[in-house]
Amino acid sequence: MNGGAPQQHCVVYCTCPDNDSAARIAHALVDEQLAACVNLLPGVTSIYKWKGEIAHEKEVLLLIKTRRVLIPRLIGAIRPLHPYELPEVISVPITDGLPDYLQWIDNELESSV
């Protein structure tokens, strides 16, 4: 079902401290054609250890649909906009999907690749 080369598409996870920073990053990524679509999922609770202390924070999770080849540029766009010292930016390959949707991703990002 994959609309192209194996694992050329991916979902990037990025957590943000609030809706404003999440929306700012999402708009920039779509505007710069580094993401075809970004979902903002508010109300995520993250528990992690940071600088020796356990943190328990409410965050907004970004689900960023893009292509693997754009990841370095996507990270470069996120870093200056993100308020965290060390933002979470991790990629998970899309191994299968609706071919028309995967083609739509490609069409939206065509001039960026």
C-alpha positions as CSV (number, residue, x, y, z in Angstrom):
1,M,0.0,0.0,0.0
2,N,2.9,2.4,0.3
3,G,2.7,5.1,-2.3
4,G,6.4,5.3,-2.9
5,A,9.8,4.1,-1.9
6,P,9.8,2.1,1.4
7,Q,9.8,4.3,4.5
8,Q,10.2,7.6,2.5
9,H,7.3,9.1,4.6
10,C,7.4,9.6,8.4
11,V,5.7,11.0,11.3
12,V,7.8,13.3,13.6
13,Y,6.8,13.6,17.2
14,C,7.6,16.9,18.9
15,T,6.3,18.0,22.3
16,C,5.7,21.7,23.2
17,P,4.9,23.4,26.5
18,D,1.7,25.2,25.3
19,N,-0.7,25.7,22.4
20,D,1.0,29.0,21.3
21,S,4.4,27.5,20.7
22,A,2.9,24.4,19.2
23,A,0.8,26.4,16.7
24,R,3.8,28.7,15.9
25,I,6.0,25.7,15.0
26,A,3.2,23.9,13.1
27,H,2.4,26.9,11.0
28,A,6.1,27.5,10.2
29,L,6.6,23.9,9.1
30,V,3.6,23.8,6.8
31,D,4.4,27.3,5.5
32,E,8.0,26.3,4.7
33,Q,6.7,23.0,3.0
34,L,8.6,20.9,5.5
35,A,5.4,19.3,6.7
36,A,2.3,18.4,4.7
37,C,0.2,18.4,7.9
38,V,0.7,18.9,11.6
39,N,-1.8,17.7,14.3
40,L,-1.7,19.4,17.7
41,L,-2.8,17.1,20.5
42,P,-3.2,19.1,23.7
43,G,-3.5,17.6,27.1
44,V,-0.6,15.2,26.9
45,T,1.1,14.4,30.2
46,S,4.8,13.8,30.1
47,I,6.8,12.3,32.9
48,Y,10.5,12.3,32.5
49,K,13.8,12.9,34.3
50,W,15.5,16.2,33.5
51,K,18.7,17.4,35.3
52,G,18.3,14.8,38.0
53,E,14.7,15.6,38.9
54,I,11.5,13.9,37.8
55,A,9.3,16.2,35.9
56,H,5.5,15.9,35.4
57,E,4.3,18.3,32.7
58,K,1.2,19.0,30.6
59,E,2.3,19.4,27.0
60,V,1.0,19.6,23.4
61,L,2.2,16.8,21.1
62,L,2.8,17.7,17.5
63,L,2.3,14.9,14.9
64,I,4.2,16.1,11.9
65,K,3.7,14.3,8.5
66,T,6.7,14.7,6.3
67,R,9.3,12.9,4.2
68,R,12.5,11.5,5.7
69,V,14.7,13.5,3.3
70,L,13.3,16.7,4.9
71,I,14.2,15.7,8.6
72,P,17.5,17.7,8.8
73,R,15.8,20.9,7.5
74,L,12.7,20.3,9.7
75,I,14.9,20.0,12.8
76,G,16.7,23.2,11.7
77,A,13.4,25.0,11.5
78,I,12.1,23.7,14.9
79,R,15.2,24.5,17.0
80,P,15.1,28.3,16.9
81,L,11.3,28.4,17.4
82,H,11.1,25.9,20.2
83,P,11.2,27.2,23.8
84,Y,12.8,24.0,25.3
85,E,16.6,23.7,25.8
86,L,16.3,20.2,24.4
87,P,13.2,19.7,22.3
88,E,11.9,16.2,21.6
89,V,12.1,15.6,17.8
90,I,11.9,12.0,16.9
91,S,10.9,10.3,13.6
92,V,8.9,7.2,13.1
93,P,8.7,5.7,9.5
94,I,5.4,5.3,7.8
95,T,5.6,1.8,6.4
96,D,2.1,1.6,4.9
97,G,-0.8,3.9,4.3
98,L,-3.6,5.0,2.0
99,P,-1.7,5.5,-1.3
100,D,-3.7,8.7,-2.1
101,Y,-2.8,10.2,1.3
102,L,0.9,9.4,0.9
103,Q,0.8,10.9,-2.6
104,W,-0.9,14.0,-1.1
105,I,2.1,14.3,1.3
106,D,4.4,14.1,-1.7
107,N,2.5,16.7,-3.6
108,E,2.5,19.2,-0.7
109,L,6.2,18.8,-0.2
110,E,7.2,18.4,-3.8
111,S,9.1,21.8,-4.2
112,S,11.0,21.2,-0.9
113,V,12.6,17.9,-1.8
